[in-house]
């Protein structure tokens, strides 16, 4: 399982989402994936980033949390999906 932030350079909302995750103090790494370099990701997330997602071993997204979200919503979503 991998925790991913779908983002792109210069996205201030993406920076806010990253900071929010960091402020919660979770140990699970949050990988950032720039959607600008992948047509499929850009098509899917181009107007909805930032999105935090859980990817399984095969790289498939099994759960997503789309913006907007706050500390409480993010923490609840992470806990619901077993992220610590």
N, CA, C and O atoms as CSV, one atom per row, in Angstrom:
chain,resi,resn,atom,element,x,y,z
A,1,UNK,N,N,0.841,-1.180,0.000
A,1,UNK,CA,C,0.000,0.000,0.000
A,1,UNK,C,C,0.887,1.246,0.000
A,1,UNK,O,O,1.894,1.314,0.706
A,2,UNK,N,N,0.491,2.214,-0.800
A,2,UNK,CA,C,1.204,3.484,-0.897
A,2,UNK,C,C,0.219,4.623,-0.742
A,2,UNK,O,O,-0.878,4.582,-1.298
A,3,UNK,N,N,0.603,5.628,0.004
A,3,UNK,CA,C,-0.201,6.824,0.159
A,3,UNK,C,C,0.358,7.879,-0.791
A,3,UNK,O,O,1.547,8.194,-0.750
A,4,UNK,N,N,-0.519,8.431,-1.658
A,4,UNK,CA,C,-0.073,9.326,-2.723
A,4,UNK,C,C,-0.867,10.625,-2.703
A,4,UNK,O,O,-2.077,10.629,-2.476
A,5,UNK,N,N,-0.165,11.721,-2.943
A,5,UNK,CA,C,-0.808,13.012,-3.155
A,5,UNK,C,C,-0.693,13.335,-4.636
A,5,UNK,O,O,0.401,13.596,-5.137
A,6,UNK,N,N,-1.825,13.317,-5.339
A,6,UNK,CA,C,-1.835,13.727,-6.739
A,6,UNK,C,C,-1.819,15.249,-6.745
A,6,UNK,O,O,-2.657,15.898,-6.119
A,7,UNK,N,N,-0.856,15.800,-7.459
A,7,UNK,CA,C,-0.554,17.210,-7.358
A,7,UNK,C,C,0.049,17.703,-8.666
A,7,UNK,O,O,0.150,16.950,-9.634
A,8,UNK,N,N,0.444,18.958,-8.690
A,8,UNK,CA,C,1.255,19.494,-9.779
A,8,UNK,C,C,2.005,20.716,-9.261
A,8,UNK,O,O,1.616,21.312,-8.256
A,9,UNK,N,N,3.049,21.073,-9.932
A,9,UNK,CA,C,3.890,22.200,-9.527
A,9,UNK,C,C,3.083,23.490,-9.527
A,9,UNK,O,O,2.310,23.752,-10.449
A,10,UNK,N,N,3.270,24.289,-8.491
A,10,UNK,CA,C,2.601,25.576,-8.400
A,10,UNK,C,C,1.171,25.523,-7.900
A,10,UNK,O,O,0.476,26.540,-7.918
A,11,UNK,N,N,0.722,24.378,-7.459
A,11,UNK,CA,C,-0.650,24.228,-6.956
A,11,UNK,C,C,-0.666,24.573,-5.465
A,11,UNK,O,O,-0.208,23.787,-4.635
A,12,UNK,N,N,-1.191,25.743,-5.134
A,12,UNK,CA,C,-1.182,26.159,-3.727
A,12,UNK,C,C,-2.102,25.294,-2.865
A,12,UNK,O,O,-1.831,25.100,-1.680
A,13,UNK,N,N,-3.177,24.778,-3.440
A,13,UNK,CA,C,-4.045,23.875,-2.676
A,13,UNK,C,C,-3.326,22.565,-2.363
A,13,UNK,O,O,-3.508,21.982,-1.294
A,14,UNK,N,N,-2.514,22.115,-3.305
A,14,UNK,CA,C,-1.732,20.889,-3.095
A,14,UNK,C,C,-0.727,21.094,-1.965
A,14,UNK,O,O,-0.506,20.200,-1.148
A,15,UNK,N,N,-0.124,22.272,-1.928
A,15,UNK,CA,C,0.809,22.593,-0.845
A,15,UNK,C,C,0.081,22.606,0.494
A,15,UNK,O,O,0.619,22.153,1.505
A,16,UNK,N,N,-1.142,23.126,0.495
A,16,UNK,CA,C,-1.945,23.120,1.732
A,16,UNK,C,C,-2.263,21.695,2.169
A,16,UNK,O,O,-2.182,21.375,3.355
A,17,UNK,N,N,-2.627,20.837,1.212
A,17,UNK,CA,C,-2.942,19.439,1.540
A,17,UNK,C,C,-1.715,18.740,2.111
A,17,UNK,O,O,-1.822,17.993,3.084
A,18,UNK,N,N,-0.555,18.978,1.515
A,18,UNK,CA,C,0.705,18.387,1.997
A,18,UNK,C,C,0.980,18.853,3.427
A,18,UNK,O,O,1.298,18.041,4.296
A,19,UNK,N,N,0.859,20.137,3.667
A,19,UNK,CA,C,1.100,20.692,5.004
A,19,UNK,C,C,0.123,20.131,6.030
A,19,UNK,O,O,0.498,19.837,7.165
A,20,UNK,N,N,-1.120,19.987,5.623
A,20,UNK,CA,C,-2.126,19.417,6.511
A,20,UNK,C,C,-1.724,18.009,6.935
A,20,UNK,O,O,-1.781,17.665,8.116
A,21,UNK,N,N,-1.314,17.194,5.955
A,21,UNK,CA,C,-0.896,15.826,6.270
A,21,UNK,C,C,0.311,15.847,7.207
A,21,UNK,O,O,0.344,15.120,8.201
A,22,UNK,N,N,1.290,16.671,6.891
A,22,UNK,CA,C,2.503,16.752,7.715
A,22,UNK,C,C,2.162,17.169,9.142
A,22,UNK,O,O,2.751,16.654,10.093
A,23,UNK,N,N,1.228,18.086,9.301
A,23,UNK,CA,C,0.892,18.598,10.629
A,23,UNK,C,C,0.244,17.541,11.522
A,23,UNK,O,O,0.256,17.669,12.746
A,24,UNK,N,N,-0.319,16.503,10.914
A,24,UNK,CA,C,-0.962,15.446,11.701
A,24,UNK,C,C,0.044,14.465,12.296
A,24,UNK,O,O,-0.298,13.701,13.198
A,25,UNK,N,N,1.275,14.481,11.801
A,25,UNK,CA,C,2.337,13.670,12.394
A,25,UNK,C,C,2.301,12.188,12.073
A,25,UNK,O,O,2.860,11.387,12.823
A,26,UNK,N,N,1.666,11.803,10.993
A,26,UNK,CA,C,1.620,10.390,10.613
A,26,UNK,C,C,2.997,9.910,10.174
A,26,UNK,O,O,3.787,10.678,9.625
A,27,UNK,N,N,3.279,8.628,10.421
A,27,UNK,CA,C,4.559,8.030,10.057
A,27,UNK,C,C,4.570,7.492,8.629
A,27,UNK,O,O,5.638,7.323,8.042
A,28,UNK,N,N,3.403,7.226,8.072
A,28,UNK,CA,C,3.313,6.696,6.715
A,28,UNK,C,C,3.743,7.768,5.724
A,28,UNK,O,O,3.182,8.864,5.723
A,29,UNK,N,N,4.730,7.471,4.877
A,29,UNK,CA,C,5.178,8.466,3.898
A,29,UNK,C,C,4.064,8.814,2.906
A,29,UNK,O,O,3.270,7.961,2.510
A,30,UNK,N,N,4.030,10.073,2.524
A,30,UNK,CA,C,3.080,10.552,1.524
A,30,UNK,C,C,3.877,10.911,0.274
A,30,UNK,O,O,4.575,11.924,0.241
A,31,UNK,N,N,3.766,10.076,-0.747
A,31,UNK,CA,C,4.468,10.319,-2.002
A,31,UNK,C,C,3.688,11.358,-2.806
A,31,UNK,O,O,2.457,11.350,-2.809
A,32,UNK,N,N,4.401,12.244,-3.483
A,32,UNK,CA,C,3.762,13.232,-4.340
A,32,UNK,C,C,3.922,12.794,-5.785
A,32,UNK,O,O,5.020,12.449,-6.223
A,33,UNK,N,N,2.831,12.811,-6.514
A,33,UNK,CA,C,2.855,12.412,-7.919
A,33,UNK,C,C,2.314,13.566,-8.750
A,33,UNK,O,O,1.157,13.962,-8.611
A,34,UNK,N,N,3.177,14.102,-9.623
A,34,UNK,CA,C,2.803,15.231,-10.469
A,34,UNK,C,C,2.001,14.725,-11.659
A,34,UNK,O,O,2.513,13.973,-12.488
A,35,UNK,N,N,0.751,15.137,-11.736
A,35,UNK,CA,C,-0.138,14.653,-12.787
A,35,UNK,C,C,0.187,15.235,-14.161
A,35,UNK,O,O,-0.285,14.725,-15.177
A,36,UNK,N,N,0.987,16.297,-14.199
A,36,UNK,CA,C,1.278,16.976,-15.467
A,36,UNK,C,C,2.065,16.104,-16.438
A,36,UNK,O,O,2.066,16.368,-17.640
A,37,UNK,N,N,2.730,15.076,-15.939
A,37,UNK,CA,C,3.590,14.248,-16.779
A,37,UNK,C,C,2.946,12.927,-17.194
A,37,UNK,O,O,3.606,12.058,-17.763
A,38,UNK,N,N,1.660,12.784,-16.906
A,38,UNK,CA,C,0.951,11.552,-17.236
A,38,UNK,C,C,-0.438,11.911,-17.755
A,38,UNK,O,O,-1.278,12.398,-16.998
A,39,UNK,N,N,-0.679,11.676,-19.030
A,39,UNK,CA,C,-1.951,12.066,-19.645
A,39,UNK,C,C,-3.163,11.453,-18.953
A,39,UNK,O,O,-4.188,12.114,-18.791
A,40,UNK,N,N,-3.049,10.196,-18.545
A,40,UNK,CA,C,-4.166,9.524,-17.886
A,40,UNK,C,C,-4.473,10.178,-16.544
A,40,UNK,O,O,-5.632,10.434,-16.219
A,41,UNK,N,N,-3.422,10.448,-15.767
A,41,UNK,CA,C,-3.622,11.101,-14.473
A,41,UNK,C,C,-4.140,12.524,-14.653
A,41,UNK,O,O,-5.004,12.977,-13.901
A,42,UNK,N,N,-3.609,13.224,-15.648
A,42,UNK,CA,C,-4.066,14.593,-15.889
A,42,UNK,C,C,-5.543,14.616,-16.264
A,42,UNK,O,O,-6.296,15.477,-15.810
A,43,UNK,N,N,-5.942,13.671,-17.088
A,43,UNK,CA,C,-7.349,13.597,-17.493
A,43,UNK,C,C,-8.255,13.325,-16.294
A,43,UNK,O,O,-9.342,13.890,-16.180
A,44,UNK,N,N,-7.787,12.448,-15.402
A,44,UNK,CA,C,-8.605,12.063,-14.253
A,44,UNK,C,C,-8.606,13.117,-13.143
A,44,UNK,O,O,-9.652,13.388,-12.554
A,45,UNK,N,N,-7.446,13.712,-12.852
A,45,UNK,CA,C,-7.317,14.583,-11.688
A,45,UNK,C,C,-7.077,16.055,-12.018
A,45,UNK,O,O,-6.927,16.871,-11.109
A,46,UNK,N,N,-7.038,16.405,-13.295
A,46,UNK,CA,C,-6.672,17.754,-13.713
A,46,UNK,C,C,-7.442,18.882,-13.059
A,46,UNK,O,O,-6.872,19.938,-12.789
A,47,UNK,N,N,-8.712,18.686,-12.801
A,47,UNK,CA,C,-9.518,19.745,-12.194
A,47,UNK,C,C,-9.916,19.433,-10.755
A,47,UNK,O,O,-10.687,20.180,-10.153
A,48,UNK,N,N,-9.399,18.335,-10.194
A,48,UNK,CA,C,-9.804,17.957,-8.842
A,48,UNK,C,C,-8.664,17.934,-7.835
A,48,UNK,O,O,-8.903,17.709,-6.649
A,49,UNK,N,N,-7.418,18.162,-8.280
A,49,UNK,CA,C,-6.308,18.120,-7.332
A,49,UNK,C,C,-6.439,19.251,-6.325
A,49,UNK,O,O,-6.982,20.312,-6.633
A,50,UNK,N,N,-5.943,19.018,-5.137
A,50,UNK,CA,C,-5.220,17.852,-4.655
A,50,UNK,C,C,-6.150,16.701,-4.283
A,50,UNK,O,O,-7.275,16.896,-3.821
A,51,UNK,N,N,-5.638,15.507,-4.501
A,51,UNK,CA,C,-6.325,14.284,-4.115
A,51,UNK,C,C,-5.309,13.402,-3.398
A,51,UNK,O,O,-4.217,13.160,-3.911
A,52,UNK,N,N,-5.669,12.931,-2.225
A,52,UNK,CA,C,-4.848,11.948,-1.523
A,52,UNK,C,C,-5.479,10.590,-1.783
A,52,UNK,O,O,-6.691,10.422,-1.651
A,53,UNK,N,N,-4.650,9.628,-2.152
A,53,UNK,CA,C,-5.167,8.310,-2.512
A,53,UNK,C,C,-4.318,7.206,-1.906
A,53,UNK,O,O,-3.154,7.395,-1.552
A,54,UNK,N,N,-4.949,6.056,-1.804
A,54,UNK,CA,C,-4.249,4.839,-1.392
A,54,UNK,C,C,-4.138,3.961,-2.622
A,54,UNK,O,O,-5.134,3.666,-3.282
A,55,UNK,N,N,-2.918,3.547,-2.922
A,55,UNK,CA,C,-2.681,2.641,-4.044
A,55,UNK,C,C,-2.273,1.283,-3.499
A,55,UNK,O,O,-1.496,1.190,-2.549
A,56,UNK,N,N,-2.804,0.236,-4.108
A,56,UNK,CA,C,-2.443,-1.113,-3.690
A,56,UNK,C,C,-1.123,-1.534,-4.352
A,56,UNK,O,O,-0.495,-0.746,-5.059
A,57,UNK,N,N,-0.719,-2.766,-4.117
A,57,UNK,CA,C,0.547,-3.284,-4.654
A,57,UNK,C,C,0.623,-3.186,-6.177
A,57,UNK,O,O,1.703,-2.991,-6.735
A,58,UNK,N,N,-0.513,-3.321,-6.846
A,58,UNK,CA,C,-0.554,-3.269,-8.306
A,58,UNK,C,C,-0.593,-1.832,-8.831
A,58,UNK,O,O,-0.606,-1.616,-10.043
A,59,UNK,N,N,-0.612,-0.848,-7.924
A,59,UNK,CA,C,-0.649,0.545,-8.325
A,59,UNK,C,C,-2.045,1.093,-8.573
A,59,UNK,O,O,-2.205,2.228,-9.021
A,60,UNK,N,N,-3.053,0.279,-8.279
A,60,UNK,CA,C,-4.438,0.707,-8.472
A,60,UNK,C,C,-4.917,1.502,-7.259
A,60,UNK,O,O,-4.590,1.173,-6.119
A,61,UNK,N,N,-5.684,2.536,-7.517
A,61,UNK,CA,C,-6.237,3.359,-6.443
A,61,UNK,C,C,-7.405,2.615,-5.799
A,61,UNK,O,O,-8.356,2.219,-6.474
A,62,UNK,N,N,-7.316,2.434,-4.484
A,62,UNK,CA,C,-8.382,1.735,-3.772
A,62,UNK,C,C,-9.256,2.683,-2.958
A,62,UNK,O,O,-10.370,2.328,-2.573
A,63,UNK,N,N,-8.749,3.899,-2.694
A,63,UNK,CA,C,-9.530,4.897,-1.955
A,63,UNK,C,C,-8.958,6.276,-2.259
A,63,UNK,O,O,-7.753,6.435,-2.459
A,64,UNK,N,N,-9.849,7.278,-2.290
A,64,UNK,CA,C,-9.433,8.652,-2.576
A,64,UNK,C,C,-10.120,9.623,-1.633
A,64,UNK,O,O,-11.254,9.409,-1.203
A,65,UNK,N,N,-9.414,10.685,-1.326
A,65,UNK,CA,C,-9.989,11.807,-0.594
A,65,UNK,C,C,-9.685,13.060,-1.398
A,65,UNK,O,O,-8.529,13.464,-1.523
A,66,UNK,N,N,-10.728,13.670,-1.939
A,66,UNK,CA,C,-10.551,14.857,-2.764
A,66,UNK,C,C,-10.720,16.141,-1.975
A,66,UNK,O,O,-11.430,16.183,-0.970
A,67,UNK,N,N,-10.067,17.170,-2.439
A,67,UNK,CA,C,-10.146,18.502,-1.850
A,67,UNK,C,C,-11.534,19.066,-2.069
A,67,UNK,O,O,-12.104,18.809,-3.129
A,68,UNK,N,N,-12.111,19.800,-1.168
A,68,UNK,CA,C,-11.518,20.303,0.063
A,68,UNK,C,C,-11.696,19.335,1.235
A,68,UNK,O,O,-12.693,18.619,1.331
A,69,UNK,N,N,-10.703,19.338,2.116
A,69,UNK,CA,C,-10.795,18.603,3.375
A,69,UNK,C,C,-9.999,19.354,4.423
A,69,UNK,O,O,-9.075,20.104,4.106
A,70,UNK,N,N,-10.369,19.142,5.672
A,70,UNK,CA,C,-9.670,19.787,6.778
A,70,UNK,C,C,-8.966,18.721,7.623
A,70,UNK,O,O,-8.981,17.537,7.286
A,71,UNK,N,N,-8.350,19.158,8.725
A,71,UNK,CA,C,-7.615,18.233,9.600
A,71,UNK,C,C,-8.495,17.073,10.060
A,71,UNK,O,O,-8.085,15.913,10.022
A,72,UNK,N,N,-9.696,17.401,10.489
A,72,UNK,CA,C,-10.595,16.385,11.040
A,72,UNK,C,C,-10.998,15.379,9.973
A,72,UNK,O,O,-10.975,14.173,10.216
A,73,UNK,N,N,-11.366,15.863,8.796
A,73,UNK,CA,C,-11.767,14.963,7.712
A,73,UNK,C,C,-10.604,14.097,7.248
A,73,UNK,O,O,-10.777,12.905,6.990
A,74,UNK,N,N,-9.419,14.693,7.141
A,74,UNK,CA,C,-8.241,13.935,6.712
A,74,UNK,C,C,-7.890,12.868,7.739
A,74,UNK,O,O,-7.635,11.718,7.380
A,75,UNK,N,N,-7.876,13.239,8.997
A,75,UNK,CA,C,-7.546,12.278,10.050
A,75,UNK,C,C,-8.556,11.131,10.089
A,75,UNK,O,O,-8.172,9.972,10.246
A,76,UNK,N,N,-9.830,11.446,9.948
A,76,UNK,CA,C,-10.862,10.411,9.953
A,76,UNK,C,C,-10.694,9.476,8.765
A,76,UNK,O,O,-10.810,8.260,8.912
A,77,UNK,N,N,-10.420,10.033,7.590
A,77,UNK,CA,C,-10.237,9.222,6.376
A,77,UNK,C,C,-9.021,8.313,6.514
A,77,UNK,O,O,-9.085,7.134,6.166
A,78,UNK,N,N,-7.920,8.851,7.018
A,78,UNK,CA,C,-6.711,8.052,7.202
A,78,UNK,C,C,-6.963,6.922,8.189
A,78,UNK,O,O,-6.580,5.780,7.934
A,79,UNK,N,N,-7.601,7.227,9.311
A,79,UNK,CA,C,-7.896,6.204,10.310
A,79,UNK,C,C,-8.817,5.122,9.749
A,79,UNK,O,O,-8.624,3.933,10.002
A,80,UNK,N,N,-9.818,5.551,8.986
A,80,UNK,CA,C,-10.763,4.613,8.376
A,80,UNK,C,C,-10.043,3.609,7.463
A,80,UNK,O,O,-10.485,2.470,7.307
A,81,UNK,N,N,-8.941,4.044,6.870
A,81,UNK,CA,C,-8.207,3.194,5.943
A,81,UNK,C,C,-6.931,2.583,6.550
A,81,UNK,O,O,-6.076,2.064,5.833
A,82,UNK,N,N,-6.826,2.658,7.874
A,82,UNK,CA,C,-5.735,1.991,8.565
A,82,UNK,C,C,-4.372,2.655,8.429
A,82,UNK,O,O,-3.345,2.001,8.612
A,83,UNK,N,N,-4.352,3.940,8.112
A,83,UNK,CA,C,-3.089,4.669,7.993
A,83,UNK,C,C,-2.711,5.201,9.359
A,83,UNK,O,O,-3.527,5.805,10.056
A,84,UNK,N,N,-1.456,4.968,9.734
A,84,UNK,CA,C,-0.990,5.491,11.021
A,84,UNK,C,C,0.343,6.164,10.898
A,84,UNK,O,O,0.878,6.659,11.889
